[in-house]
Amino acid sequence: MSPTIFRERGYRFFFFSREESRSHVHVYCGSGEAKFWLEPEIELAKNYHLSRTQLKEIEGIIEAHYHELKSAWQRHFGS
């Protein structure tokens, strides 16, 4: 299961249910996908075919929704 947290500007922000315990978010769009750590700070973990411009835009969206993402992580994983 990979619950979608929200969609914005053509990107889908979601979690995979069975992954490592360090909080992070996956981001998908038609041209690629990425994984960002949420702690200890927002940081790119993996990138598959997204441009620097897209990654910068995604990081800004994550920053704007940081508390929402952390709350969703805690609800989903119970930590």
Rosetta blueprint (number, residue, H / E / L):
1 M L
2 S L
3 P L
4 T E
5 I E
6 F E
7 R E
8 E E
9 R L
10 G L
11 Y E
12 R E
13 F E
14 F E
15 F L
16 F L
17 S L
18 R L
19 E L
20 E L
21 S L
22 R L
23 S L
24 H E
25 V E
26 H E
27 V E
28 Y E
29 C E
30 G L
31 S L
32 G E
33 E E
34 A E
35 K E
36 F E
37 W E
38 L L
39 E L
40 P L
41 E L
42 I L
43 E E
44 L E
45 A E
46 K E
47 N E
48 Y E
49 H L
50 L L
51 S L
52 R H
53 T H
54 Q H
55 L H
56 K H
57 E H
58 I H
59 E H
60 G H
61 I H
62 I H
63 E H
64 A H
65 H L
66 Y H
67 H H
68 E H
69 L H
70 K H
71 S H
72 A H
73 W H
74 Q H
75 R H
76 H H
77 F H
78 G L
79 S L
